[in-house]
Amino acid sequence: MFSWRAEVRPGVWVAFTDAAAGNLALHVGDDAAEVGRRRRAIEAAVGLDGRPFRYMNQVHGNDVAGIGAASAAGSGAAAPTADAPTADAMVSFGEPLAVMVADCVPVVLVGDRTGGATPVLAVVHAGRPGVASGVVPAAVLRMRELGAAEISAWIGPSVCGRCYEVPEDMRDQVAARVPAARCTTSRGTPGLDLPAAVRAQLQDTGVRVEYSGGCTLEDDQLFSYRRDPNTGRFAGLVWTDAGTPAGTRRANEQTSG
């Protein structure tokens, strides 16, 4: 069910699902009832006690949506909605969040606040357009507006630079904005290294990267759009233990579920 899962702070968890958890997206032609069942199964597996993960309508932009109390704070946010917001990043004060991908970079962030306050959580969908337009720095800025001091990031599985071949002019356009994205594929053709670009953007904003996943195209246990355009989507997840903003479970527990 999970390619990686860990308690990254006491009572704060990050996970990335795998193909065994099934498709979690509603926009790929799957049966909506089955998608809902899979989403609820994940929520039950991680012990959300009835709290749902919030998902986005992802559009390869750089809008950041505030969820719950976070929707009323900060600036430059997408309009809050009771349904899935149209955005490519979300922030919350502890509400469970999810980001879906199948080659794009899923980024999960946790920002500690002073005085033991509920941490600021965030998820980011960083595809090629989002990387170029700065969706990752936009999410970090929003977290800081919400009081996050120390921020850490977990970069989930995505297509790697060895595998992501693009036209040379496209590589040049993205690399002009984020130089770390420029690469050459294993075939010697122009490529984009989106995980490296995201890592550079995080480091430039003072965020510590604590984990980076593998390549979706090289791992058949993960969904990959480049391997199969009819594929599903796996998710990056972040949540807090129910009833406490900073629970008491042992930090850094990892499972392969």
Order of alpha helices (4+ residues) and beta strands (2+ residues): beta-beta-alpha-beta-beta-beta-beta-beta-beta-alpha-alpha-beta-alpha-beta-beta-alpha-beta-beta-beta
